Amino acid sequence: MRKWKAASAVTVAAAAALVLSACSGGSGGSGGTDQNGSSTDIKSMAVGKAENAQAGTFKLADVPSWNGPVTVGIDDTFSAYNNVTPDTNTSYNIYIINQVLSGSDVLDGNNKVLRNADVLDSWDVTSTNPYTVTYKIHPGVKWSDGAPWNCKDYYLAWLADSGKVKDFNAVSTTGYDLIDKAECKDDLTFVTTYKQPYTDYKGLFDNGVMLPAHILEQQTGIPDITKVTPTSDPAILKKAGDFWTNSWKGFDAKLDPASGPYMITAYDENQKSVTLEKNPNWVGAKGGPNKIIVRAFSDTKAMATALQNGEIQVVASTQPDATAADTLKGLSAQGVVYGSAPQLTYEHIDLNYKNPVLKDEAARKALFEAIDRKEITDKLLKEVQSDVTPLNSLLYQPGEAGFQDLYSSKAGQGAAAAKKTLEADGWTLGADGIYQKNGQRFSVKISHNNNARRDQTVEIIQSQAKAAGIEVKNDNDPAFFSGGHLSTGNWDIALFGWSSAPFKSQTVPIFQSGGSQNYQALSDPKVDQAFQAALGATDDAAATKAYQQADQDLANDYASLPLFATPSMWAFQGIDKVYMQSYNGALWNAGEWEQKK
């Protein structure tokens, strides 16, 4: 179920499936001596070495193995093996566990959805009435501890993410909640029957949700998870749900086996590093580096310096920084390759409807009018991606079918327009230069994680808002994601990113009334109705029309302001090809990295 994932950089949290076409948004990347300064043809690195785009399949290529270690720098630390609970769901877990946990699909660098042919032989719609999808699992797939990876693991993923059992605290249930029946016909055949058509089914049962059923059985005493249903004994459901929700945080070698090409062998929380080594039971090709160390850097400039000094071999940042980009682009003489590309990720601000000021639509509208997003992109991102512009949709990226410019006419209208909006709604300018109404000053905090670019973003907004008589304060909280600050909704305005796979249904839990990732308490029946129409659509055209309506209704609510599609920024040396996939990060095909001679 690829959930939207909130990340301390530029992400988008994980949700379900957003399918319009299975390969929307494939922006390649930069290469040659183009405007972004890449030193080679980065776009050509976006495809797997053995993927078959025509057949829609991915397998790891059979390349030579080598010792390494390869050290990879990312922006924030790993925190959980189970990445699909509200307090663990971040891009930085996915960047690591996508190589540790196998799932039904693989996304290449062009965001093409491919069946993971190393572990799954087919995923076919075997009936349209009722809508039924059958998964045929490849024989011989095993966990690193020797247990079979099979239908039980699919069944557990459905049970946990369906929303039918409250003891499993899943961050999103979209798609899984439409499955009326899930059953194991045999160890290698999993059948899901839906209560309505669901064209985004290829976004379900991905590597983020496929956790080891046999470990849960061992630790809870449940003999067979496939015999547990949503109507089973509440004590058994609680035992299973509590383990699933709480016991797969951090890393425990006894509880966290691997089903992918790599397994976690060490996790140093203090040093913010994770060590990956080859899974001896991996069913696919065995090549690539035998050891990968992933280190977290809170400062992208320090990450660039570490590459320059040879401390790391790969920079993989979703926190683009102009100074770091300049450093990386200047290292071509020492064999460093630089790349940047727009991601299926967007930076935005959410306005909290629980805040007494922001409940007022005129206040939200005035804040939008005061914020000049072009000033933000020009000052902070031009060195990373020279053609970056503000984003004007919450659901679509430019170039995707269905994209509409919904925010150019709403944001950046200037201080005078914002003041006019406020005064027409009864706000009056106080002696301190800040508007007030009914004794309430227009003073709000923007909360975010400890991130230099976000501090700079807030500084720019503060200046723009002050000219419009609005006070904005900066709330920099290092535990904004991992500490639950975001998910509890205890903030005025949240500044962060959402990162999605190419399935539009992932947006539903973020914006629907009561949605599991609707942290801003937004509730609009028009949005809910449009989403329901999209989820029930039987073809892409009808779904697109409904998602466009939801997008339009959200813009009219002045609920969330998209700032920009965040460009990724990566660089590498000593390896032949590295491409930073917009959802799974740079490691998505690490098992086919070859040592550069």
ZIDABEL-V733556 format. One record per residue. PHI is phi in whole degrees, -180 to 180 (none if undefined). PSI is psi as a letter, one per 20 degrees, with the letter a starting at -180 (NA if undefined). OMEGA is omega in radians with two decimals (999 if undefined). Layout:
<<PHI;PSI;OMEGA> <PHI;PSI;OMEGA>>
This chain:
<<none;n;-3.04> <-64;o;-3.14> <-93;q;2.96> <-62;p;3.13> <-122;p;3.07> <-89;p;-3.10> <-137;q;-3.08> <-72;i;3.05> <-116;d;-2.96> <-108;l;-2.98> <-114;b;3.05> <-154;p;-2.98> <-71;r;-2.98> <-101;q;3.13> <-139;e;-3.13> <-135;d;-3.07> <-135;q;-3.03> <-129;n;-2.97> <-116;p;-3.06> <-124;g;2.75> <-133;r;-3.03> <-75;i;-3.08> <-140;l;3.14> <-77;q;2.96> <71;k;-3.09> <-84;m;3.11> <-90;p;-2.90> <-75;g;-2.99> <127;r;-3.02> <-114;q;-3.11> <-157;a;3.13> <64;c;3.12> <-114;l;-3.04> <-76;a;-3.02> <-63;h;-3.11> <-90;i;3.01> <81;j;3.11> <-67;q;-3.06> <-101;j;3.06> <-157;a;-3.08> <-82;n;-3.09> <-65;h;-3.06> <-57;h;-3.12> <-67;i;-3.11> <-88;j;-3.03> <-78;i;-3.11> <-113;q;3.07> <-68;q;-3.04> <-69;h;-3.13> <-125;j;-3.14> <-70;q;3.11> <-120;n;-3.06> <-63;h;-3.12> <-65;g;3.12> <-83;i;-3.14> <73;k;-3.08> <-128;q;3.07> <-131;p;2.94> <-136;q;3.05> <-65;p;3.12> <-72;q;3.12> <-86;n;-3.11> <-119;r;3.12> <-63;q;3.03> <-92;q;3.11> <-151;q;-2.92> <-73;h;-3.01> <73;b;0.02> <-76;q;2.97> <-99;p;3.13> <-106;p;-3.06> <-116;p;3.08> <-98;p;3.02> <-127;r;-2.97> <-83;h;-3.06> <-147;r;-2.93> <-89;q;2.94> <-65;q;3.13> <-139;i;-3.05> <-159;q;3.03> <-73;h;3.03> <-93;o;-3.04> <-94;j;-3.00> <-117;k;2.90> <-110;q;-3.06> <-58;h;-3.08> <-97;j;3.10> <-123;i;-2.90> <-75;n;3.10> <-139;q;3.08> <-61;h;-2.98> <-73;h;2.95> <-73;g;-3.14> <-60;h;-3.11> <-59;h;-3.13> <-100;g;-3.01> <-74;i;3.07> <-66;i;3.05> <-95;i;-3.07> <-100;h;-3.11> <-112;p;3.08> <-81;q;3.05> <-141;a;-3.05> <-70;h;-3.04> <-129;r;3.00> <-131;p;3.03> <-101;p;3.06> <-84;a;-3.06> <-68;i;3.05> <-95;j;-3.13> <63;k;3.05> <-79;p;-3.12> <-86;o;-3.06> <-122;q;3.05> <-68;p;3.12> <-78;n;-3.02> <-72;i;3.04> <-70;h;-3.05> <-124;i;-3.05> <-131;p;-3.11> <-84;h;3.12> <-163;q;3.05> <-146;n;-2.93> <-110;q;2.94> <-77;o;-3.05> <-99;i;3.02> <-159;q;3.06> <-103;i;3.12> <-149;n;-0.02> <-74;q;-3.10> <-68;o;-3.01> <-132;p;3.09> <-120;p;-3.13> <-115;p;3.13> <-107;p;3.06> <-109;o;-3.05> <-86;q;-3.13> <-67;p;3.13> <-63;q;3.00> <87;j;3.11> <-74;p;-3.07> <-133;q;2.91> <-78;r;-3.11> <-64;h;3.09> <-90;j;3.06> <96;i;3.13> <-71;q;3.12> <-69;q;2.98> <-95;o;-2.97> <-152;b;-3.00> <-61;h;3.12> <-59;h;-3.11> <-69;h;3.04> <-64;g;-3.11> <-63;g;3.11> <-61;g;3.12> <-59;g;3.10> <-65;g;-3.10> <-58;g;-3.08> <-73;h;-2.99> <-104;j;-3.07> <-77;i;-3.06> <80;j;-3.10> <-87;i;3.14> <-127;o;-3.01> <-65;i;-3.10> <-72;i;3.03> <-90;o;-3.06> <-92;m;-3.12> <-81;q;-3.10> <-69;h;3.10> <-153;q;3.13> <-118;j;-3.03> <-57;p;-3.11> <92;g;3.10> <-65;h;-3.13> <-70;i;3.11> <-90;i;3.14> <-85;o;3.14> <-76;h;-3.07> <-143;p;3.06> <-129;p;-3.08> <-149;q;3.05> <-97;o;3.09> <-70;h;2.98> <-159;a;-3.06> <-60;h;-3.03> <-114;j;-3.11> <-131;o;-3.13> <-117;p;-3.06> <-122;p;3.11> <-118;p;3.13> <-116;p;-3.03> <-99;q;3.08> <-84;i;3.06> <-158;r;3.09> <-59;q;3.12> <-143;n;-3.02> <-73;i;3.14> <-92;j;-3.01> <-59;h;-3.13> <-70;i;3.08> <-87;i;3.14> <-92;r;3.08> <57;l;3.08> <-88;a;-3.04> <-67;i;3.11> <-73;h;-3.03> <-115;i;-3.01> <-86;n;-3.10> <-93;q;-2.98> <-76;o;3.14> <-62;h;-3.09> <-67;h;3.08> <-69;g;3.11> <-61;g;3.12> <-62;g;-3.12> <-61;g;-3.02> <-80;h;-3.11> <-106;i;-3.09> <80;j;3.08> <-78;o;-3.02> <-71;h;-3.09> <-152;o;-3.07> <-64;h;-3.11> <-71;i;3.07> <-90;i;3.12> <-92;p;3.13> <-123;r;3.11> <-60;i;3.12> <-105;j;3.12> <-69;r;3.11> <-50;p;-3.12> <-55;h;-3.14> <-66;h;3.12> <-70;g;3.12> <-62;g;3.14> <-66;g;3.14> <-62;g;-3.13> <-68;g;-3.11> <-65;h;3.13> <-64;g;3.12> <-64;g;-3.10> <-58;g;-3.05> <-76;h;-2.92> <-113;i;-2.97> <-98;i;3.14> <-111;k;3.03> <-100;q;-3.07> <60;b;3.11> <-144;p;3.05> <-135;o;-3.05> <-57;h;-3.12> <-74;h;-3.03> <-106;i;-2.95> <-122;m;3.10> <-72;r;-3.12> <-115;q;2.99> <-120;i;3.12> <-100;a;-3.07> <-70;h;3.14> <-125;q;3.03> <-129;q;3.07> <-78;p;3.10> <-113;i;3.10> <-158;q;3.09> <-142;o;3.13> <-110;o;-3.08> <-65;h;-3.12> <-70;g;3.14> <-85;i;3.13> <56;l;-3.12> <-135;q;3.10> <-128;p;3.09> <-108;p;3.09> <-112;p;3.04> <-132;r;-3.07> <-58;p;3.04> <-79;o;-3.06> <-65;i;-3.12> <-100;j;-3.14> <-61;p;-3.02> <-80;i;-3.05> <-94;b;-3.11> <-62;q;-2.97> <-105;j;-2.99> <-83;a;-3.09> <88;a;-3.12> <-66;p;-3.12> <-75;h;3.13> <-139;p;3.07> <-129;p;3.06> <-111;p;-3.14> <-109;p;-3.12> <-114;q;3.10> <-94;p;3.07> <-124;p;3.11> <-77;i;-3.11> <-117;o;-3.11> <-65;h;3.11> <-65;h;3.10> <-67;h;3.09> <-64;g;3.12> <-63;g;3.12> <-65;h;3.12> <-64;h;3.07> <-68;g;3.13> <-58;h;-3.10> <-88;j;3.12> <80;j;3.12> <-75;h;3.08> <-132;r;-3.11> <-110;i;-3.12> <-137;p;2.93> <-103;p;3.13> <-135;n;-2.98> <-117;p;2.95> <-104;j;3.06> <-115;m;-3.06> <-60;p;-3.09> <-140;p;-3.04> <-63;g;-3.12> <-65;g;3.12> <-63;h;3.12> <-62;g;3.11> <-61;g;3.12> <-60;g;-3.08> <-65;g;3.14> <-67;h;3.14> <-87;j;-3.05> <-104;j;-3.08> <-62;h;-3.12> <-65;h;3.10> <-99;j;3.02> <87;j;3.14> <-85;p;3.06> <-104;p;-3.13> <-109;q;3.07> <-142;q;2.97> <-146;q;3.14> <-161;q;3.04> <-66;q;-3.12> <-110;r;2.94> <-83;l;-3.08> <-143;q;3.09> <-140;q;3.05> <-88;p;-3.06> <-159;r;2.94> <-119;p;3.02> <-104;p;3.09> <-99;p;-2.99> <-85;p;-3.11> <-72;i;3.07> <-80;i;3.12> <-76;p;-3.06> <-62;h;3.09> <-73;g;-3.00> <-79;i;2.96> <-62;h;-3.10> <-77;o;-3.10> <-60;h;3.13> <-63;h;3.11> <-65;g;3.12> <-64;g;-3.14> <-62;g;-3.13> <-63;h;3.12> <-64;g;3.07> <-57;g;-3.09> <-64;h;-3.10> <-77;h;-3.02> <-88;o;3.08> <-96;o;-3.06> <-71;h;3.13> <-64;h;3.08> <-61;h;3.12> <-66;g;-3.11> <-67;h;-3.12> <-65;g;-3.07> <-78;h;-2.96> <-108;i;-2.96> <-128;i;-3.05> <-60;h;-3.14> <-71;h;3.14> <-82;g;3.13> <-140;o;-2.92> <-65;h;-3.11> <-101;j;-3.12> <-66;q;3.12> <-139;r;3.06> <-59;q;3.12> <-94;p;-3.02> <-121;k;3.06> <-154;q;3.04> <-90;h;-3.05> <-105;h;-3.03> <-130;q;3.00> <-97;q;3.05> <-54;p;-3.11> <97;i;3.06> <-79;q;3.01> <-61;p;-3.14> <105;i;-3.13> <-66;p;3.03> <-133;q;3.06> <-82;o;-3.05> <-110;i;-2.99> <-123;i;3.13> <-59;h;-3.12> <-87;i;-3.09> <-108;h;-3.09> <-104;q;3.02> <70;k;3.14> <-84;i;3.05> <104;r;-3.07> <-62;h;-3.11> <-63;g;3.12> <-64;g;3.13> <-64;g;3.13> <-64;g;3.14> <-62;g;3.11> <-62;g;-3.12> <-67;g;-3.08> <-67;h;3.08> <-67;h;-3.12> <-100;j;3.07> <95;j;3.05> <-80;q;3.12> <-124;q;-3.10> <-79;p;-3.12> <-81;r;-3.13> <-63;h;3.13> <-87;j;3.12> <83;j;3.14> <-114;p;3.14> <-70;q;3.10> <-144;q;3.13> <-153;p;-3.14> <52;k;3.11> <78;j;-3.10> <-109;o;3.08> <-74;q;3.06> <-82;m;-3.14> <-128;p;-3.09> <-137;q;3.07> <-107;q;2.97> <-103;o;-3.10> <-102;q;-3.14> <-162;r;3.11> <-81;r;-3.10> <-76;n;-3.01> <-148;p;-3.03> <-63;g;-3.12> <-66;h;3.13> <-72;h;3.01> <-59;g;-3.14> <-66;h;3.09> <-61;g;3.14> <-65;h;3.12> <-58;g;3.13> <-66;g;3.13> <-65;h;3.12> <-57;g;-3.12> <-65;g;-3.14> <-65;g;-3.12> <-69;h;-3.14> <-59;h;3.12> <-65;h;3.13> <-99;j;3.12> <78;k;3.14> <-120;p;3.11> <-95;p;3.11> <-121;p;3.10> <-110;q;-3.11> <-99;p;3.11> <-117;n;-3.10> <-96;o;-3.08> <-122;o;-3.14> <-57;h;-3.12> <-101;k;-3.07> <-59;h;3.12> <-96;g;-3.02> <-68;h;-3.11> <-89;j;3.11> <83;j;-3.13> <-58;g;-3.12> <-64;g;-2.99> <-69;h;3.12> <-82;i;3.13> <72;k;-3.11> <-92;m;-3.11> <-163;r;3.08> <-89;g;3.13> <-133;p;3.13> <-108;p;3.10> <-112;o;3.13> <-164;a;3.14> <-123;q;2.97> <-113;p;3.12> <-122;p;-3.04> <-130;q;2.89> <-82;r;-3.05> <-76;m;3.07> <-142;o;-3.01> <-66;h;3.14> <-63;i;3.07> <-63;h;-3.10> <-75;i;-3.00> <-59;g;-3.10> <-65;i;-3.12> <-80;h;-2.98> <-118;i;3.14> <-76;q;3.13> <-58;p;3.14> <73;j;-3.12> <-61;q;-3.04> <-66;h;3.09> <-116;j;3.09> <-87;m;-3.04> <-78;i;-3.07> <-96;j;3.09> <62;k;3.05> <-72;p;3.08> <-146;o;3.14> <-136;o;-3.12> <-57;h;3.14> <-66;g;3.10> <-64;g;3.14> <-58;g;-3.12> <-64;g;3.13> <-65;g;3.11> <-64;g;3.13> <-63;h;3.09> <-64;h;3.14> <-66;g;-3.10> <-66;h;-3.13> <-91;j;-3.10> <-68;q;-3.14> <-102;i;3.07> <-145;r;-3.04> <-65;h;-3.10> <-63;g;3.13> <-67;h;3.12> <-65;g;3.14> <-60;g;3.14> <-59;g;-3.14> <-70;g;3.10> <-65;h;3.08> <-62;h;3.11> <-66;g;3.09> <-61;g;3.13> <-60;g;3.12> <-64;g;-3.14> <-64;h;3.10> <-64;g;3.11> <-62;g;-3.14> <-68;h;3.10> <-79;i;-3.03> <51;l;-3.05> <-94;g;-3.10> <-139;p;-3.13> <-112;o;3.05> <-70;p;-3.14> <-97;g;-3.14> <-164;q;2.93> <-75;o;-2.99> <-75;p;3.07> <-77;p;2.97> <-80;r;-3.11> <-144;p;-3.13> <-143;r;3.11> <-155;q;-3.08> <-157;q;3.06> <-148;q;3.12> <81;j;-3.14> <-128;q;-3.05> <-74;g;-3.05> <-146;p;3.03> <-134;p;3.07> <-130;p;-3.10> <-87;o;3.13> <-66;q;-2.92> <-72;i;3.10> <-115;g;-3.03> <-97;i;3.08> <81;a;-3.02> <-78;h;-3.03> <-85;j;-2.99> <-55;h;3.08> <-130;k;-3.08> <-60;h;-3.14> <-69;i;3.05> <-120;j;2.98> <-70;p;3.09> <-114;q;3.13> <-71;p;-3.13> <-82;p;-3.09> <-83;NA;999>>
